[in-house]
Amino acid sequence: MLKIGEFEIHIINDANSKVDAGGAFGLVPRTLYSRHLQPDENNLVPMAHHCLFLKAGDKKIVVDAGQGEKLNRKQKGFWNMQDEGGLLRGLDRLGYQPTDIDLVIATHLHSDHAGGLTRYAEGSQGEVVATFPNAEYVVQQREYDDASNPNERTRGTYFPYNFQPLIDSGQMTLLQGDTEIVPGITGVATPGHTPGHMSVKFESNGESALFVCDMASYAVHFDKIAWMTAWDVEPLITLESKRKWKKWALETNATLIFVHDPNRIAQKLTEDENGRVEMQPIEVSYA
């Protein structure tokens, strides 16, 4: 759990998987990225799927919903899934059920973040319903537009059953750029990974945090802004997003929360007397 002013942010790992290092590190040579994350004999590296839970005033909030529980055998094999469904188990450990959630913030609609937004209705033959039936969901308008009209590059990760039922039910609100969703919690546009990608900023009692999400999938991607995944649709825009928010994090002493890094979940930036910026890990345990 992280304490940011009045916010207590619980980190829940929805799933553990392994992905090809070429996807996770793109053009970065193996000799460099392996110093930070060692691939196995099949060139796979571990990937966590972090979600957040917190309370803000009278609202109980989830940020991102992970892979969820709708994956078929082929999809589980693609992700080399070792565990799944951890978001709901984590909420249960904290004493909450899906019906208790008031707000769900979706940073973007890639399947590993949006799969858990919906689930199969109990006892149904494939009917998909909201995982959190009483919640309002929010995502960027641009992200929804792109997800609804995928191309050859993106159609393997944008699946309508993850988000369209929420539009049809009226539960999904589409945001137009930077938006304070509730007091102290702002969805900020951080394009690059996708044009409509957003990160989530928390501000309370003079303290700040940023759920970086796939602006920097692993902590080292934020440390080294020229490093990025092969999954970034607009990598040079990702670089500029990271430049902007790295400067902000240093100026505000913000806590940075990373979505896929299994080893470095949260960190802060520090600057020494010579102007060298370093990442300082923060010890965090899962909910």
Contacts in CASP RR format, 6 or more apart in sequence:
PFRMAT RR
TARGET T0000
AUTHOR 0000-0000-0000
METHOD contacts of the structure
MODEL  1
MLKIGEFEIHIINDANSKVDAGGAFGLVPRTLYSRHLQPDENNLVPMAHH
CLFLKAGDKKIVVDAGQGEKLNRKQKGFWNMQDEGGLLRGLDRLGYQPTD
IDLVIATHLHSDHAGGLTRYAEGSQGEVVATFPNAEYVVQQREYDDASNP
NERTRGTYFPYNFQPLIDSGQMTLLQGDTEIVPGITGVATPGHTPGHMSV
KFESNGESALFVCDMASYAVHFDKIAWMTAWDVEPLITLESKRKWKKWAL
ETNATLIFVHDPNRIAQKLTEDENGRVEMQPIEVSYA
1 8 0 8 1.000
1 9 0 8 1.000
1 10 0 8 1.000
1 11 0 8 1.000
1 284 0 8 1.000
1 285 0 8 1.000
1 287 0 8 1.000
2 8 0 8 1.000
2 9 0 8 1.000
2 11 0 8 1.000
2 209 0 8 1.000
2 255 0 8 1.000
2 257 0 8 1.000
2 266 0 8 1.000
2 282 0 8 1.000
2 284 0 8 1.000
3 9 0 8 1.000
4 202 0 8 1.000
4 204 0 8 1.000
4 207 0 8 1.000
4 208 0 8 1.000
4 209 0 8 1.000
4 255 0 8 1.000
5 204 0 8 1.000
5 205 0 8 1.000
5 206 0 8 1.000
5 207 0 8 1.000
6 204 0 8 1.000
6 205 0 8 1.000
7 54 0 8 1.000
7 55 0 8 1.000
7 56 0 8 1.000
7 185 0 8 1.000
7 202 0 8 1.000
7 204 0 8 1.000
7 209 0 8 1.000
8 54 0 8 1.000
8 55 0 8 1.000
9 52 0 8 1.000
9 53 0 8 1.000
9 54 0 8 1.000
9 202 0 8 1.000
9 209 0 8 1.000
9 257 0 8 1.000
10 52 0 8 1.000
10 53 0 8 1.000
10 54 0 8 1.000
10 94 0 8 1.000
10 287 0 8 1.000
11 50 0 8 1.000
11 51 0 8 1.000
11 52 0 8 1.000
11 257 0 8 1.000
11 265 0 8 1.000
11 266 0 8 1.000
11 284 0 8 1.000
11 286 0 8 1.000
11 287 0 8 1.000
12 50 0 8 1.000
12 51 0 8 1.000
12 52 0 8 1.000
12 53 0 8 1.000
12 86 0 8 1.000
12 87 0 8 1.000
12 90 0 8 1.000
12 91 0 8 1.000
12 286 0 8 1.000
12 287 0 8 1.000
13 48 0 8 1.000
13 49 0 8 1.000
13 50 0 8 1.000
13 51 0 8 1.000
13 86 0 8 1.000
13 286 0 8 1.000
14 49 0 8 1.000
14 50 0 8 1.000
14 51 0 8 1.000
14 65 0 8 1.000
14 66 0 8 1.000
14 67 0 8 1.000
14 68 0 8 1.000
14 84 0 8 1.000
14 85 0 8 1.000
14 86 0 8 1.000
14 87 0 8 1.000
14 116 0 8 1.000
15 48 0 8 1.000
15 49 0 8 1.000
15 66 0 8 1.000
15 67 0 8 1.000
15 68 0 8 1.000
15 79 0 8 1.000
15 81 0 8 1.000
15 82 0 8 1.000
15 83 0 8 1.000
15 84 0 8 1.000
15 85 0 8 1.000
15 86 0 8 1.000
15 112 0 8 1.000
16 46 0 8 1.000
16 47 0 8 1.000
16 48 0 8 1.000
16 49 0 8 1.000
16 81 0 8 1.000
16 82 0 8 1.000
16 83 0 8 1.000
16 262 0 8 1.000
17 46 0 8 1.000
17 47 0 8 1.000
17 49 0 8 1.000
17 67 0 8 1.000
17 79 0 8 1.000
17 80 0 8 1.000
17 81 0 8 1.000
17 82 0 8 1.000
18 40 0 8 1.000
18 44 0 8 1.000
18 45 0 8 1.000
18 46 0 8 1.000
18 47 0 8 1.000
18 79 0 8 1.000
18 80 0 8 1.000
18 82 0 8 1.000
19 44 0 8 1.000
19 45 0 8 1.000
19 47 0 8 1.000
19 79 0 8 1.000
19 80 0 8 1.000
20 43 0 8 1.000
20 44 0 8 1.000
20 45 0 8 1.000
21 30 0 8 1.000
21 33 0 8 1.000
21 37 0 8 1.000
21 39 0 8 1.000
21 43 0 8 1.000
21 44 0 8 1.000
21 45 0 8 1.000
22 43 0 8 1.000
22 230 0 8 1.000
23 229 0 8 1.000
23 230 0 8 1.000
23 231 0 8 1.000
24 33 0 8 1.000
24 37 0 8 1.000
24 45 0 8 1.000
24 47 0 8 1.000
24 217 0 8 1.000
24 218 0 8 1.000
24 229 0 8 1.000
24 230 0 8 1.000
24 260 0 8 1.000
25 33 0 8 1.000
25 45 0 8 1.000
25 227 0 8 1.000
25 229 0 8 1.000
25 230 0 8 1.000
26 228 0 8 1.000
26 229 0 8 1.000
26 230 0 8 1.000
27 230 0 8 1.000
28 227 0 8 1.000
30 39 0 8 1.000
33 220 0 8 1.000
33 227 0 8 1.000
36 218 0 8 1.000
36 220 0 8 1.000
37 45 0 8 1.000
37 46 0 8 1.000
37 218 0 8 1.000
37 220 0 8 1.000
37 263 0 8 1.000
38 45 0 8 1.000
39 45 0 8 1.000
44 80 0 8 1.000
46 262 0 8 1.000
47 260 0 8 1.000
47 262 0 8 1.000
48 259 0 8 1.000
48 260 0 8 1.000
48 261 0 8 1.000
48 262 0 8 1.000
48 265 0 8 1.000
49 66 0 8 1.000
49 67 0 8 1.000
49 112 0 8 1.000
49 113 0 8 1.000
49 259 0 8 1.000
49 260 0 8 1.000
50 64 0 8 1.000
50 257 0 8 1.000
50 258 0 8 1.000
50 259 0 8 1.000
50 260 0 8 1.000
50 265 0 8 1.000
51 62 0 8 1.000
51 63 0 8 1.000
51 64 0 8 1.000
51 65 0 8 1.000
51 66 0 8 1.000
51 87 0 8 1.000
52 61 0 8 1.000
52 62 0 8 1.000
52 63 0 8 1.000
52 64 0 8 1.000
52 200 0 8 1.000
52 211 0 8 1.000
52 257 0 8 1.000
53 60 0 8 1.000
53 61 0 8 1.000
53 62 0 8 1.000
53 63 0 8 1.000
53 90 0 8 1.000
53 91 0 8 1.000
53 94 0 8 1.000
53 96 0 8 1.000
53 287 0 8 1.000
54 60 0 8 1.000
54 61 0 8 1.000
54 63 0 8 1.000
55 61 0 8 1.000
56 182 0 8 1.000
56 183 0 8 1.000
56 184 0 8 1.000
56 185 0 8 1.000
57 182 0 8 1.000
58 102 0 8 1.000
59 102 0 8 1.000
59 103 0 8 1.000
59 182 0 8 1.000
60 96 0 8 1.000
60 100 0 8 1.000
60 101 0 8 1.000
60 102 0 8 1.000
60 103 0 8 1.000
61 101 0 8 1.000
61 102 0 8 1.000
61 103 0 8 1.000
61 104 0 8 1.000
61 105 0 8 1.000
61 182 0 8 1.000
61 185 0 8 1.000
62 87 0 8 1.000
62 91 0 8 1.000
62 101 0 8 1.000
62 103 0 8 1.000
62 104 0 8 1.000
62 105 0 8 1.000
62 132 0 8 1.000
62 135 0 8 1.000
63 104 0 8 1.000
63 105 0 8 1.000
63 107 0 8 1.000
63 200 0 8 1.000
63 211 0 8 1.000
64 105 0 8 1.000
64 106 0 8 1.000
64 107 0 8 1.000
64 113 0 8 1.000
64 114 0 8 1.000
64 211 0 8 1.000
64 213 0 8 1.000
64 259 0 8 1.000
65 87 0 8 1.000
65 104 0 8 1.000
65 106 0 8 1.000
65 113 0 8 1.000
65 114 0 8 1.000
65 115 0 8 1.000
65 116 0 8 1.000
65 117 0 8 1.000
65 131 0 8 1.000
66 87 0 8 1.000
66 112 0 8 1.000
66 113 0 8 1.000
66 114 0 8 1.000
66 115 0 8 1.000
66 116 0 8 1.000
67 79 0 8 1.000
67 81 0 8 1.000
67 84 0 8 1.000
67 85 0 8 1.000
67 111 0 8 1.000
67 112 0 8 1.000
67 115 0 8 1.000
67 116 0 8 1.000
68 84 0 8 1.000
68 85 0 8 1.000
68 87 0 8 1.000
68 115 0 8 1.000
68 116 0 8 1.000
68 119 0 8 1.000
68 131 0 8 1.000
69 84 0 8 1.000
69 85 0 8 1.000
69 88 0 8 1.000
69 116 0 8 1.000
69 119 0 8 1.000
69 120 0 8 1.000
70 115 0 8 1.000
70 116 0 8 1.000
70 118 0 8 1.000
70 119 0 8 1.000
70 120 0 8 1.000
70 128 0 8 1.000
70 161 0 8 1.000
70 162 0 8 1.000
71 79 0 8 1.000
71 81 0 8 1.000
71 84 0 8 1.000
76 84 0 8 1.000
79 112 0 8 1.000
87 116 0 8 1.000
88 98 0 8 1.000
88 131 0 8 1.000
90 286 0 8 1.000
90 287 0 8 1.000
91 97 0 8 1.000
91 98 0 8 1.000
91 100 0 8 1.000
91 101 0 8 1.000
91 287 0 8 1.000
93 287 0 8 1.000
94 287 0 8 1.000
98 131 0 8 1.000
98 132 0 8 1.000
98 133 0 8 1.000
99 132 0 8 1.000
99 133 0 8 1.000
99 134 0 8 1.000
100 134 0 8 1.000
101 132 0 8 1.000
101 134 0 8 1.000
101 135 0 8 1.000
102 134 0 8 1.000
102 135 0 8 1.000
102 136 0 8 1.000
103 135 0 8 1.000
103 136 0 8 1.000
103 137 0 8 1.000
103 138 0 8 1.000
103 181 0 8 1.000
103 182 0 8 1.000
104 117 0 8 1.000
104 132 0 8 1.000
104 135 0 8 1.000
104 136 0 8 1.000
104 137 0 8 1.000
104 138 0 8 1.000
105 137 0 8 1.000
105 138 0 8 1.000
105 139 0 8 1.000
105 181 0 8 1.000
105 185 0 8 1.000
105 187 0 8 1.000
105 200 0 8 1.000
106 113 0 8 1.000
106 114 0 8 1.000
106 117 0 8 1.000
106 137 0 8 1.000
106 138 0 8 1.000
106 139 0 8 1.000
106 143 0 8 1.000
106 163 0 8 1.000
107 113 0 8 1.000
107 139 0 8 1.000
107 197 0 8 1.000
107 198 0 8 1.000
107 199 0 8 1.000
107 200 0 8 1.000
107 211 0 8 1.000
107 213 0 8 1.000
107 214 0 8 1.000
107 259 0 8 1.000
108 114 0 8 1.000
108 139 0 8 1.000
108 140 0 8 1.000
108 143 0 8 1.000
108 193 0 8 1.000
108 194 0 8 1.000
108 196 0 8 1.000
108 197 0 8 1.000
108 198 0 8 1.000
108 213 0 8 1.000
108 214 0 8 1.000
109 139 0 8 1.000
109 143 0 8 1.000
109 144 0 8 1.000
109 147 0 8 1.000
109 158 0 8 1.000
109 162 0 8 1.000
109 163 0 8 1.000
110 157 0 8 1.000
110 158 0 8 1.000
110 194 0 8 1.000
110 214 0 8 1.000
110 231 0 8 1.000
111 156 0 8 1.000
111 157 0 8 1.000
111 158 0 8 1.000
111 159 0 8 1.000
111 162 0 8 1.000
112 157 0 8 1.000
113 213 0 8 1.000
113 214 0 8 1.000
113 259 0 8 1.000
114 162 0 8 1.000
114 163 0 8 1.000
115 159 0 8 1.000
115 162 0 8 1.000
116 131 0 8 1.000
116 162 0 8 1.000
117 130 0 8 1.000
117 131 0 8 1.000
117 137 0 8 1.000
117 162 0 8 1.000
117 163 0 8 1.000
117 166 0 8 1.000
118 128 0 8 1.000
118 129 0 8 1.000
118 130 0 8 1.000
118 131 0 8 1.000
118 161 0 8 1.000
118 162 0 8 1.000
118 163 0 8 1.000
118 165 0 8 1.000
118 166 0 8 1.000
119 128 0 8 1.000
119 129 0 8 1.000
119 130 0 8 1.000
119 131 0 8 1.000
120 126 0 8 1.000
120 127 0 8 1.000
120 128 0 8 1.000
120 129 0 8 1.000
121 127 0 8 1.000
121 128 0 8 1.000
121 129 0 8 1.000
128 161 0 8 1.000
128 165 0 8 1.000
129 165 0 8 1.000
130 137 0 8 1.000
130 165 0 8 1.000
130 166 0 8 1.000
130 169 0 8 1.000
130 171 0 8 1.000
135 171 0 8 1.000
136 171 0 8 1.000
136 173 0 8 1.000
137 166 0 8 1.000
137 171 0 8 1.000
137 172 0 8 1.000
137 173 0 8 1.000
138 172 0 8 1.000
138 173 0 8 1.000
138 174 0 8 1.000
138 175 0 8 1.000
138 179 0 8 1.000
138 181 0 8 1.000
139 163 0 8 1.000
139 172 0 8 1.000
139 173 0 8 1.000
139 174 0 8 1.000
139 175 0 8 1.000
140 174 0 8 1.000
140 175 0 8 1.000
140 176 0 8 1.000
140 177 0 8 1.000
140 189 0 8 1.000
140 196 0 8 1.000
140 197 0 8 1.000
140 198 0 8 1.000
141 174 0 8 1.000
141 175 0 8 1.000
141 176 0 8 1.000
141 177 0 8 1.000
142 177 0 8 1.000
142 195 0 8 1.000
142 196 0 8 1.000
143 194 0 8 1.000
143 195 0 8 1.000
143 196 0 8 1.000
143 197 0 8 1.000
143 198 0 8 1.000
144 163 0 8 1.000
144 167 0 8 1.000
144 172 0 8 1.000
144 174 0 8 1.000
146 154 0 8 1.000
146 158 0 8 1.000
146 194 0 8 1.000
146 195 0 8 1.000
146 196 0 8 1.000
147 154 0 8 1.000
147 158 0 8 1.000
147 160 0 8 1.000
147 163 0 8 1.000
148 158 0 8 1.000
148 160 0 8 1.000
148 164 0 8 1.000
150 156 0 8 1.000
150 157 0 8 1.000
150 158 0 8 1.000
153 233 0 8 1.000
154 194 0 8 1.000
154 233 0 8 1.000
163 172 0 8 1.000
166 172 0 8 1.000
175 181 0 8 1.000
175 187 0 8 1.000
175 198 0 8 1.000
177 187 0 8 1.000
177 189 0 8 1.000
177 198 0 8 1.000
178 186 0 8 1.000
178 187 0 8 1.000
178 188 0 8 1.000
178 189 0 8 1.000
179 186 0 8 1.000
179 187 0 8 1.000
180 186 0 8 1.000
180 187 0 8 1.000
181 187 0 8 1.000
184 201 0 8 1.000
184 202 0 8 1.000
184 203 0 8 1.000
184 204 0 8 1.000
185 200 0 8 1.000
185 201 0 8 1.000
185 202 0 8 1.000
186 200 0 8 1.000
186 201 0 8 1.000
186 203 0 8 1.000
187 198 0 8 1.000
187 199 0 8 1.000
187 200 0 8 1.000
187 201 0 8 1.000
188 198 0 8 1.000
188 199 0 8 1.000
188 200 0 8 1.000
188 201 0 8 1.000
188 210 0 8 1.000
189 196 0 8 1.000
189 197 0 8 1.000
189 198 0 8 1.000
190 197 0 8 1.000
190 198 0 8 1.000
190 199 0 8 1.000
190 212 0 8 1.000
190 213 0 8 1.000
190 215 0 8 1.000
190 241 0 8 1.000
190 245 0 8 1.000
191 197 0 8 1.000
191 234 0 8 1.000
191 237 0 8 1.000
191 238 0 8 1.000
191 241 0 8 1.000
192 215 0 8 1.000
192 232 0 8 1.000
192 233 0 8 1.000
192 234 0 8 1.000
192 235 0 8 1.000
192 237 0 8 1.000
192 238 0 8 1.000
192 241 0 8 1.000
193 213 0 8 1.000
193 214 0 8 1.000
193 215 0 8 1.000
193 217 0 8 1.000
193 229 0 8 1.000
193 231 0 8 1.000
193 232 0 8 1.000
193 233 0 8 1.000
193 238 0 8 1.000
194 214 0 8 1.000
194 233 0 8 1.000
195 233 0 8 1.000
195 234 0 8 1.000
195 237 0 8 1.000
197 213 0 8 1.000
197 214 0 8 1.000
197 215 0 8 1.000
198 213 0 8 1.000
199 210 0 8 1.000
199 211 0 8 1.000
199 212 0 8 1.000
199 213 0 8 1.000
199 215 0 8 1.000
199 245 0 8 1.000
200 210 0 8 1.000
200 211 0 8 1.000
200 213 0 8 1.000
201 208 0 8 1.000
201 209 0 8 1.000
201 210 0 8 1.000
201 211 0 8 1.000
202 208 0 8 1.000
202 209 0 8 1.000
202 210 0 8 1.000
202 211 0 8 1.000
207 255 0 8 1.000
208 252 0 8 1.000
208 253 0 8 1.000
208 254 0 8 1.000
208 255 0 8 1.000
209 254 0 8 1.000
209 255 0 8 1.000
209 256 0 8 1.000
209 257 0 8 1.000
210 245 0 8 1.000
210 248 0 8 1.000
210 249 0 8 1.000
210 254 0 8 1.000
210 255 0 8 1.000
210 256 0 8 1.000
210 257 0 8 1.000
211 257 0 8 1.000
211 259 0 8 1.000
212 222 0 8 1.000
212 245 0 8 1.000
212 256 0 8 1.000
212 257 0 8 1.000
212 258 0 8 1.000
212 259 0 8 1.000
213 259 0 8 1.000
214 229 0 8 1.000
214 231 0 8 1.000
214 232 0 8 1.000
214 259 0 8 1.000
214 260 0 8 1.000
215 222 0 8 1.000
215 238 0 8 1.000
215 241 0 8 1.000
215 242 0 8 1.000
215 245 0 8 1.000
216 222 0 8 1.000
216 228 0 8 1.000
216 242 0 8 1.000
216 258 0 8 1.000
217 229 0 8 1.000
217 231 0 8 1.000
217 258 0 8 1.000
217 259 0 8 1.000
217 260 0 8 1.000
217 261 0 8 1.000
218 258 0 8 1.000
218 260 0 8 1.000
218 261 0 8 1.000
218 264 0 8 1.000
219 256 0 8 1.000
219 258 0 8 1.000
219 261 0 8 1.000
219 263 0 8 1.000
219 264 0 8 1.000
219 267 0 8 1.000
219 279 0 8 1.000
219 281 0 8 1.000
220 227 0 8 1.000
220 261 0 8 1.000
220 264 0 8 1.000
221 227 0 8 1.000
221 228 0 8 1.000
221 229 0 8 1.000
221 242 0 8 1.000
222 242 0 8 1.000
222 246 0 8 1.000
222 256 0 8 1.000
222 258 0 8 1.000
222 267 0 8 1.000
222 279 0 8 1.000
223 279 0 8 1.000
225 239 0 8 1.000
225 242 0 8 1.000
225 243 0 8 1.000
225 246 0 8 1.000
226 239 0 8 1.000
228 235 0 8 1.000
228 238 0 8 1.000
228 239 0 8 1.000
232 238 0 8 1.000
246 269 0 8 1.000
246 277 0 8 1.000
248 254 0 8 1.000
249 256 0 8 1.000
249 268 0 8 1.000
249 269 0 8 1.000
250 269 0 8 1.000
250 271 0 8 1.000
250 277 0 8 1.000
253 268 0 8 1.000
253 269 0 8 1.000
254 268 0 8 1.000
254 269 0 8 1.000
255 266 0 8 1.000
255 267 0 8 1.000
255 268 0 8 1.000
255 282 0 8 1.000
256 266 0 8 1.000
256 267 0 8 1.000
256 268 0 8 1.000
256 269 0 8 1.000
257 265 0 8 1.000
257 266 0 8 1.000
258 264 0 8 1.000
258 265 0 8 1.000
258 266 0 8 1.000
258 267 0 8 1.000
264 279 0 8 1.000
264 281 0 8 1.000
265 282 0 8 1.000
265 284 0 8 1.000
266 281 0 8 1.000
266 282 0 8 1.000
266 284 0 8 1.000
267 279 0 8 1.000
267 280 0 8 1.000
267 281 0 8 1.000
267 282 0 8 1.000
268 279 0 8 1.000
268 280 0 8 1.000
268 282 0 8 1.000
269 277 0 8 1.000
269 278 0 8 1.000
269 279 0 8 1.000
269 280 0 8 1.000
270 277 0 8 1.000
270 278 0 8 1.000
270 280 0 8 1.000
271 277 0 8 1.000
271 278 0 8 1.000
272 278 0 8 1.000
END
